[in-house]
């Protein structure tokens, strides 16, 4: 992913966080609430540092392709299987 595309992705994600701050209630500073799932959406709270991780960036790119930045849940929606998301975040936690 090019540097410009990455900057755009992170910038759009930050704008989404600000616009939907009501969905970020009860989220500690330095974290982000995301909704994960293909049909049913499960809410997860992840560190903002994940935005720097290539695997997480790929999920954001796919989310942008599927939803643009008009997310139906009001927060950041990631359209993948919940199990895959948990596996990915476990990998990010270990590294």
N, CA, C and O atoms as CSV, one atom per row, in Angstrom:
chain,resi,resn,atom,element,x,y,z
A,1,UNK,N,N,0.860,-1.161,0.000
A,1,UNK,CA,C,0.000,0.000,0.000
A,1,UNK,C,C,0.905,1.222,0.000
A,1,UNK,O,O,1.854,1.290,0.781
A,2,UNK,N,N,0.627,2.169,-0.851
A,2,UNK,CA,C,1.445,3.365,-0.948
A,2,UNK,C,C,1.288,4.251,0.275
A,2,UNK,O,O,0.303,4.160,1.007
A,3,UNK,N,N,2.277,5.110,0.480
A,3,UNK,CA,C,2.263,5.999,1.638
A,3,UNK,C,C,1.048,6.926,1.607
A,3,UNK,O,O,0.428,7.174,2.640
A,4,UNK,N,N,0.709,7.438,0.420
A,4,UNK,CA,C,-0.447,8.332,0.312
A,4,UNK,C,C,-1.726,7.595,0.681
A,4,UNK,O,O,-2.554,8.120,1.425
A,5,UNK,N,N,-1.888,6.397,0.170
A,5,UNK,CA,C,-3.096,5.597,0.453
A,5,UNK,C,C,-3.199,5.319,1.950
A,5,UNK,O,O,-4.282,5.413,2.527
A,6,UNK,N,N,-2.065,4.975,2.583
A,6,UNK,CA,C,-2.068,4.709,4.018
A,6,UNK,C,C,-2.463,5.955,4.799
A,6,UNK,O,O,-3.287,5.881,5.710
A,7,UNK,N,N,-1.877,7.112,4.444
A,7,UNK,CA,C,-2.205,8.356,5.134
A,7,UNK,C,C,-3.682,8.672,4.993
A,7,UNK,O,O,-4.317,9.118,5.948
A,8,UNK,N,N,-4.234,8.447,3.811
A,8,UNK,CA,C,-5.648,8.683,3.574
A,8,UNK,C,C,-6.500,7.751,4.439
A,8,UNK,O,O,-7.498,8.179,5.020
A,9,UNK,N,N,-6.107,6.491,4.523
A,9,UNK,CA,C,-6.832,5.500,5.304
A,9,UNK,C,C,-6.841,5.874,6.779
A,9,UNK,O,O,-7.889,5.837,7.423
A,10,UNK,N,N,-5.678,6.233,7.317
A,10,UNK,CA,C,-5.590,6.609,8.724
A,10,UNK,C,C,-6.349,7.899,8.975
A,10,UNK,O,O,-7.052,8.020,9.978
A,11,UNK,N,N,-6.216,8.865,8.074
A,11,UNK,CA,C,-6.929,10.129,8.212
A,11,UNK,C,C,-8.438,9.904,8.222
A,11,UNK,O,O,-9.144,10.468,9.059
A,12,UNK,N,N,-8.932,9.091,7.307
A,12,UNK,CA,C,-10.364,8.794,7.261
A,12,UNK,C,C,-10.821,8.068,8.514
A,12,UNK,O,O,-11.919,8.319,9.010
A,13,UNK,N,N,-9.996,7.177,9.029
A,13,UNK,CA,C,-10.344,6.458,10.255
A,13,UNK,C,C,-10.419,7.423,11.427
A,13,UNK,O,O,-11.343,7.342,12.237
A,14,UNK,N,N,-9.453,8.340,11.529
A,14,UNK,CA,C,-9.473,9.322,12.607
A,14,UNK,C,C,-10.701,10.218,12.503
A,14,UNK,O,O,-11.308,10.551,13.521
A,15,UNK,N,N,-11.079,10.617,11.278
A,15,UNK,CA,C,-12.280,11.435,11.093
A,15,UNK,C,C,-13.521,10.673,11.535
A,15,UNK,O,O,-14.416,11.237,12.164
A,16,UNK,N,N,-13.568,9.383,11.200
A,16,UNK,CA,C,-14.700,8.549,11.599
A,16,UNK,C,C,-14.812,8.484,13.119
A,16,UNK,O,O,-15.911,8.546,13.670
A,17,UNK,N,N,-13.680,8.359,13.787
A,17,UNK,CA,C,-13.674,8.311,15.248
A,17,UNK,C,C,-14.256,9.600,15.814
A,17,UNK,O,O,-15.091,9.556,16.717
A,18,UNK,N,N,-13.827,10.742,15.297
A,18,UNK,CA,C,-14.316,12.031,15.788
A,18,UNK,C,C,-15.801,12.203,15.507
A,18,UNK,O,O,-16.547,12.653,16.376
A,19,UNK,N,N,-16.236,11.851,14.309
A,19,UNK,CA,C,-17.643,12.029,13.935
A,19,UNK,C,C,-18.564,11.121,14.732
A,19,UNK,O,O,-19.717,11.470,14.985
A,20,UNK,N,N,-18.072,9.980,15.121
A,20,UNK,CA,C,-18.909,9.003,15.804
A,20,UNK,C,C,-18.481,8.817,17.247
A,20,UNK,O,O,-18.490,7.699,17.761
A,21,UNK,N,N,-18.106,9.906,17.902
A,21,UNK,CA,C,-17.601,9.802,19.264
A,21,UNK,C,C,-18.634,9.217,20.223
A,21,UNK,O,O,-18.265,8.633,21.242
A,22,UNK,N,N,-19.915,9.366,19.914
A,22,UNK,CA,C,-20.934,8.776,20.797
A,22,UNK,C,C,-20.822,7.254,20.819
A,22,UNK,O,O,-21.204,6.621,21.803
A,23,UNK,N,N,-20.301,6.660,19.740
A,23,UNK,CA,C,-20.112,5.212,19.700
A,23,UNK,C,C,-18.803,4.807,20.361
A,23,UNK,O,O,-18.525,3.619,20.526
A,24,UNK,N,N,-18.003,5.791,20.737
A,24,UNK,CA,C,-16.726,5.524,21.374
A,24,UNK,C,C,-16.813,5.716,22.892
A,24,UNK,O,O,-15.791,5.736,23.578
A,25,UNK,N,N,-18.025,5.854,23.408
A,25,UNK,CA,C,-18.192,5.994,24.843
A,25,UNK,C,C,-17.714,4.714,25.515
A,25,UNK,O,O,-17.793,3.626,24.944
A,26,UNK,N,N,-17.225,4.862,26.719
A,26,UNK,CA,C,-16.707,3.736,27.496
A,26,UNK,C,C,-15.507,3.078,26.834
A,26,UNK,O,O,-15.234,1.898,27.054
A,27,UNK,N,N,-14.795,3.845,26.025
A,27,UNK,CA,C,-13.579,3.354,25.387
A,27,UNK,C,C,-12.422,4.139,25.988
A,27,UNK,O,O,-12.406,5.368,25.918
A,28,UNK,N,N,-11.452,3.441,26.581
A,28,UNK,CA,C,-10.329,4.161,27.193
A,28,UNK,C,C,-9.542,4.972,26.175
A,28,UNK,O,O,-9.518,4.643,24.989
A,29,UNK,N,N,-8.903,6.026,26.643
A,29,UNK,CA,C,-8.062,6.843,25.785
A,29,UNK,C,C,-6.975,5.951,25.182
A,29,UNK,O,O,-6.377,5.128,25.874
A,30,UNK,N,N,-6.732,6.131,23.881
A,30,UNK,CA,C,-5.726,5.319,23.197
A,30,UNK,C,C,-6.293,4.048,22.593
A,30,UNK,O,O,-5.547,3.218,22.075
A,31,UNK,N,N,-7.605,3.890,22.656
A,31,UNK,CA,C,-8.271,2.709,22.108
A,31,UNK,C,C,-9.371,3.128,21.148
A,31,UNK,O,O,-9.756,4.296,21.087
A,32,UNK,N,N,-9.869,2.151,20.400
A,32,UNK,CA,C,-10.884,2.376,19.380
A,32,UNK,C,C,-11.891,1.231,19.426
A,32,UNK,O,O,-11.507,0.064,19.505
A,33,UNK,N,N,-13.166,1.563,19.376
A,33,UNK,CA,C,-14.202,0.536,19.282
A,33,UNK,C,C,-14.441,0.222,17.810
A,33,UNK,O,O,-14.601,1.128,16.992
A,34,UNK,N,N,-14.463,-1.059,17.480
A,34,UNK,CA,C,-14.754,-1.501,16.118
A,34,UNK,C,C,-15.841,-2.566,16.181
A,34,UNK,O,O,-16.004,-3.250,17.191
A,35,UNK,N,N,-16.574,-2.691,15.090
A,35,UNK,CA,C,-17.630,-3.695,14.978
A,35,UNK,C,C,-17.191,-4.704,13.934
A,35,UNK,O,O,-16.897,-4.351,12.792
A,36,UNK,N,N,-17.151,-5.965,14.340
A,36,UNK,CA,C,-16.582,-7.022,13.502
A,36,UNK,C,C,-17.631,-8.085,13.232
A,36,UNK,O,O,-18.382,-8.478,14.125
A,37,UNK,N,N,-17.671,-8.546,11.981
A,37,UNK,CA,C,-18.548,-9.647,11.626
A,37,UNK,C,C,-19.078,-9.493,10.216
A,37,UNK,O,O,-19.130,-8.394,9.664
A,38,UNK,N,N,-19.471,-10.622,9.648
A,38,UNK,CA,C,-20.005,-10.601,8.292
A,38,UNK,C,C,-21.504,-10.322,8.296
A,38,UNK,O,O,-22.002,-9.631,7.408
A,39,UNK,N,N,-22.223,-10.844,9.274
A,39,UNK,CA,C,-23.665,-10.610,9.379
A,39,UNK,C,C,-23.967,-9.950,10.720
A,39,UNK,O,O,-24.393,-8.797,10.772
A,40,UNK,N,N,-23.746,-10.682,11.791
A,40,UNK,CA,C,-23.880,-10.133,13.136
A,40,UNK,C,C,-22.606,-9.372,13.461
A,40,UNK,O,O,-21.512,-9.840,13.144
A,41,UNK,N,N,-22.725,-8.221,14.079
A,41,UNK,CA,C,-21.555,-7.411,14.414
A,41,UNK,C,C,-21.282,-7.488,15.917
A,41,UNK,O,O,-22.171,-7.266,16.739
A,42,UNK,N,N,-20.045,-7.806,16.251
A,42,UNK,CA,C,-19.594,-7.854,17.641
A,42,UNK,C,C,-18.671,-6.660,17.881
A,42,UNK,O,O,-17.801,-6.378,17.057
A,43,UNK,N,N,-18.848,-5.970,18.980
A,43,UNK,CA,C,-18.023,-4.801,19.300
A,43,UNK,C,C,-16.751,-5.244,20.013
A,43,UNK,O,O,-16.792,-6.022,20.967
A,44,UNK,N,N,-15.616,-4.731,19.529
A,44,UNK,CA,C,-14.315,-4.970,20.135
A,44,UNK,C,C,-13.669,-3.618,20.408
A,44,UNK,O,O,-13.935,-2.646,19.700
A,45,UNK,N,N,-12.832,-3.553,21.418
A,45,UNK,CA,C,-12.056,-2.360,21.721
A,45,UNK,C,C,-10.593,-2.717,21.515
A,45,UNK,O,O,-10.065,-3.620,22.165
A,46,UNK,N,N,-9.939,-1.995,20.598
A,46,UNK,CA,C,-8.553,-2.311,20.237
A,46,UNK,C,C,-7.676,-1.072,20.414
A,46,UNK,O,O,-8.170,0.052,20.334
A,47,UNK,N,N,-6.383,-1.272,20.653
A,47,UNK,CA,C,-5.480,-0.122,20.788
A,47,UNK,C,C,-5.336,0.633,19.475
A,47,UNK,O,O,-5.337,0.025,18.405
A,48,UNK,N,N,-5.213,1.955,19.550
A,48,UNK,CA,C,-4.993,2.762,18.354
A,48,UNK,C,C,-3.684,2.385,17.662
A,48,UNK,O,O,-3.530,2.621,16.464
A,49,UNK,N,N,-2.750,1.807,18.397
A,49,UNK,CA,C,-1.471,1.399,17.809
A,49,UNK,C,C,-1.668,0.367,16.695
A,49,UNK,O,O,-0.791,0.196,15.849
A,50,UNK,N,N,-2.808,-0.317,16.691
A,50,UNK,CA,C,-3.082,-1.284,15.618
A,50,UNK,C,C,-3.154,-0.591,14.259
A,50,UNK,O,O,-2.944,-1.231,13.228
A,51,UNK,N,N,-3.448,0.707,14.248
A,51,UNK,CA,C,-3.520,1.444,12.982
A,51,UNK,C,C,-2.178,1.455,12.256
A,51,UNK,O,O,-2.130,1.666,11.044
A,52,UNK,N,N,-1.099,1.230,12.983
A,52,UNK,CA,C,0.239,1.188,12.385
A,52,UNK,C,C,0.621,-0.191,11.864
A,52,UNK,O,O,1.648,-0.333,11.201
A,53,UNK,N,N,-0.179,-1.202,12.150
A,53,UNK,CA,C,0.161,-2.576,11.803
A,53,UNK,C,C,-0.356,-2.943,10.407
A,53,UNK,O,O,-1.534,-2.738,10.114
A,54,UNK,N,N,0.515,-3.484,9.541
A,54,UNK,CA,C,0.100,-3.834,8.168
A,54,UNK,C,C,-1.115,-4.769,8.104
A,54,UNK,O,O,-1.972,-4.595,7.238
A,55,UNK,N,N,-1.204,-5.748,8.995
A,55,UNK,CA,C,-2.359,-6.661,8.961
A,55,UNK,C,C,-3.657,-5.918,9.271
A,55,UNK,O,O,-4.684,-6.157,8.636
A,56,UNK,N,N,-3.604,-5.028,10.241
A,56,UNK,CA,C,-4.792,-4.266,10.586
A,56,UNK,C,C,-5.137,-3.272,9.479
A,56,UNK,O,O,-6.309,-3.033,9.190
A,57,UNK,N,N,-4.109,-2.698,8.865
A,57,UNK,CA,C,-4.330,-1.787,7.745
A,57,UNK,C,C,-5.044,-2.494,6.597
A,57,UNK,O,O,-5.885,-1.899,5.923
A,58,UNK,N,N,-4.708,-3.756,6.378
A,58,UNK,CA,C,-5.380,-4.528,5.326
A,58,UNK,C,C,-6.867,-4.693,5.652
A,58,UNK,O,O,-7.714,-4.585,4.765
A,59,UNK,N,N,-7.180,-4.953,6.913
A,59,UNK,CA,C,-8.596,-5.037,7.310
A,59,UNK,C,C,-9.304,-3.708,7.077
A,59,UNK,O,O,-10.449,-3.685,6.623
A,60,UNK,N,N,-8.632,-2.604,7.384
A,60,UNK,CA,C,-9.229,-1.288,7.147
A,60,UNK,C,C,-9.453,-1.045,5.660
A,60,UNK,O,O,-10.473,-0.483,5.259
A,61,UNK,N,N,-8.496,-1.469,4.850
A,61,UNK,CA,C,-8.636,-1.287,3.398
A,61,UNK,C,C,-9.859,-2.055,2.892
A,61,UNK,O,O,-10.640,-1.536,2.094
A,62,UNK,N,N,-10.014,-3.280,3.357
A,62,UNK,CA,C,-11.183,-4.076,2.943
A,62,UNK,C,C,-12.475,-3.452,3.451
A,62,UNK,O,O,-13.491,-3.458,2.755
A,63,UNK,N,N,-12.435,-2.923,4.645
A,63,UNK,CA,C,-13.604,-2.249,5.198
A,63,UNK,C,C,-13.981,-1.046,4.353
A,63,UNK,O,O,-15.157,-0.800,4.087
A,64,UNK,N,N,-12.965,-0.300,3.934
A,64,UNK,CA,C,-13.209,0.870,3.087
A,64,UNK,C,C,-13.835,0.449,1.762
A,64,UNK,O,O,-14.732,1.126,1.259
A,65,UNK,N,N,-13.367,-0.672,1.189
A,65,UNK,CA,C,-13.931,-1.153,-0.075
A,65,UNK,C,C,-15.383,-1.561,0.084
A,65,UNK,O,O,-16.205,-1.301,-0.795
A,66,UNK,N,N,-15.707,-2.204,1.213
A,66,UNK,CA,C,-17.073,-2.691,1.430
A,66,UNK,C,C,-18.037,-1.593,1.862
A,66,UNK,O,O,-19.176,-1.548,1.398
A,67,UNK,N,N,-17.587,-0.705,2.749
A,67,UNK,CA,C,-18.491,0.267,3.356
A,67,UNK,C,C,-18.164,1.712,3.033
A,67,UNK,O,O,-18.963,2.598,3.335
A,68,UNK,N,N,-17.007,1.982,2.423
A,68,UNK,CA,C,-16.556,3.357,2.338
A,68,UNK,C,C,-16.325,3.826,3.756
A,68,UNK,O,O,-15.868,3.047,4.592
A,69,UNK,N,N,-16.623,5.059,4.046
A,69,UNK,CA,C,-16.523,5.500,5.428
A,69,UNK,C,C,-17.879,5.966,5.938
A,69,UNK,O,O,-17.969,6.859,6.781
A,70,UNK,N,N,-18.931,5.344,5.413
A,70,UNK,CA,C,-20.292,5.544,5.899
A,70,UNK,C,C,-20.691,4.218,6.527
A,70,UNK,O,O,-21.410,3.427,5.917
A,71,UNK,N,N,-20.229,3.979,7.731
A,71,UNK,CA,C,-20.412,2.677,8.369
A,71,UNK,C,C,-21.810,2.542,8.959
A,71,UNK,O,O,-22.267,3.427,9.683
A,72,UNK,N,N,-22.491,1.441,8.653
A,72,UNK,CA,C,-23.871,1.259,9.096
A,72,UNK,C,C,-24.026,1.161,10.613
A,72,UNK,O,O,-25.099,1.463,11.136
A,73,UNK,N,N,-22.984,0.747,11.328
A,73,UNK,CA,C,-23.087,0.605,12.779
A,73,UNK,C,C,-22.807,1.924,13.492
A,73,UNK,O,O,-22.982,2.023,14.707
A,74,UNK,N,N,-22.372,2.941,12.740
A,74,UNK,CA,C,-22.037,4.204,13.352
A,74,UNK,C,C,-20.585,4.282,13.778
A,74,UNK,O,O,-20.045,5.379,13.923
A,75,UNK,N,N,-19.952,3.163,13.979
A,75,UNK,CA,C,-18.533,3.094,14.303
A,75,UNK,C,C,-17.818,2.389,13.175
A,75,UNK,O,O,-18.427,2.062,12.157
A,76,UNK,N,N,-16.550,2.157,13.344
A,76,UNK,CA,C,-15.760,1.476,12.325
A,76,UNK,C,C,-16.210,0.018,12.229
A,76,UNK,O,O,-16.184,-0.712,13.220
A,77,UNK,N,N,-16.619,-0.396,11.039
A,77,UNK,CA,C,-17.101,-1.757,10.815
A,77,UNK,C,C,-16.085,-2.519,9.985
A,77,UNK,O,O,-15.660,-2.056,8.926
A,78,UNK,N,N,-15.695,-3.700,10.476
A,78,UNK,CA,C,-14.735,-4.541,9.767
A,78,UNK,C,C,-15.448,-5.826,9.364
A,78,UNK,O,O,-15.818,-6.627,10.223
A,79,UNK,N,N,-15.644,-6.028,8.052
A,79,UNK,CA,C,-16.432,-7.165,7.566
A,79,UNK,C,C,-15.610,-8.445,7.413
A,79,UNK,O,O,-15.284,-8.854,6.299
A,80,UNK,N,N,-15.283,-9.068,8.536
A,80,UNK,CA,C,-14.585,-10.349,8.469
A,80,UNK,C,C,-15.174,-11.246,9.548
A,80,UNK,O,O,-15.915,-10.790,10.419
A,81,UNK,N,N,-14.834,-12.525,9.477
A,81,UNK,CA,C,-15.310,-13.451,10.504
A,81,UNK,C,C,-14.713,-13.041,11.852
A,81,UNK,O,O,-13.548,-12.657,11.942
A,82,UNK,N,N,-15.519,-13.132,12.865
A,82,UNK,CA,C,-15.079,-12.761,14.207
A,82,UNK,C,C,-13.850,-13.575,14.630
A,82,UNK,O,O,-12.933,-13.038,15.251
A,83,UNK,N,N,-13.836,-14.857,14.297
A,83,UNK,CA,C,-12.711,-15.728,14.660
A,83,UNK,C,C,-11.417,-15.252,14.005
A,83,UNK,O,O,-10.354,-15.281,14.626
A,84,UNK,N,N,-11.510,-14.813,12.746
A,84,UNK,CA,C,-10.333,-14.318,12.028
A,84,UNK,C,C,-9.819,-13.039,12.680
A,84,UNK,O,O,-8.609,-12.846,12.796
A,85,UNK,N,N,-10.726,-12.169,13.104
A,85,UNK,CA,C,-10.331,-10.924,13.762
A,85,UNK,C,C,-9.644,-11.215,15.090
A,85,UNK,O,O,-8.613,-10.617,15.398
A,86,UNK,N,N,-10.197,-12.117,15.867
A,86,UNK,CA,C,-9.590,-12.482,17.153
A,86,UNK,C,C,-8.202,-13.077,16.929
A,86,UNK,O,O,-7.262,-12.756,17.656
A,87,UNK,N,N,-8.072,-13.938,15.930
A,87,UNK,CA,C,-6.765,-14.533,15.613
A,87,UNK,C,C,-5.761,-13.433,15.243
A,87,UNK,O,O,-4.628,-13.436,15.724
A,88,UNK,N,N,-6.177,-12.503,14.395
A,88,UNK,CA,C,-5.293,-11.421,13.973
A,88,UNK,C,C,-4.882,-10.543,15.152
A,88,UNK,O,O,-3.706,-10.207,15.288
A,89,UNK,N,N,-5.828,-10.170,16.001
A,89,UNK,CA,C,-5.479,-9.317,17.134
A,89,UNK,C,C,-4.597,-10.046,18.130
A,89,UNK,O,O,-3.767,-9.419,18.788
A,90,UNK,N,N,-4.757,-11.355,18.256
A,90,UNK,CA,C,-3.856,-12.128,19.123
A,90,UNK,C,C,-2.429,-12.084,18.565
A,90,UNK,O,O,-1.468,-11.968,19.325
A,91,UNK,N,N,-2.294,-12.175,17.239
A,91,UNK,CA,C,-0.981,-12.080,16.611
A,91,UNK,C,C,-0.365,-10.698,16.865
A,91,UNK,O,O,0.826,-10.595,17.161
A,92,UNK,N,N,-1.162,-9.654,16.752
A,92,UNK,CA,C,-0.666,-8.297,16.961
A,92,UNK,C,C,-0.239,-8.087,18.422
A,92,UNK,O,O,0.735,-7.383,18.691
A,93,UNK,N,N,-0.964,-8.694,19.349
A,93,UNK,CA,C,-0.623,-8.571,20.757
A,93,UNK,C,C,0.717,-9.221,21.083
A,93,UNK,O,O,1.482,-8.720,21.907
A,94,UNK,N,N,0.987,-10.338,20.428
A,94,UNK,CA,C,2.223,-11.087,20.670
A,94,UNK,C,C,3.431,-10.347,20.092
A,94,UNK,O,O,4.511,-10.361,20.682
A,95,UNK,N,N,3.245,-9.698,18.930
A,95,UNK,CA,C,4.391,-9.056,18.266
A,95,UNK,C,C,4.774,-7.734,18.877
A,95,UNK,O,O,5.718,-7.092,18.416
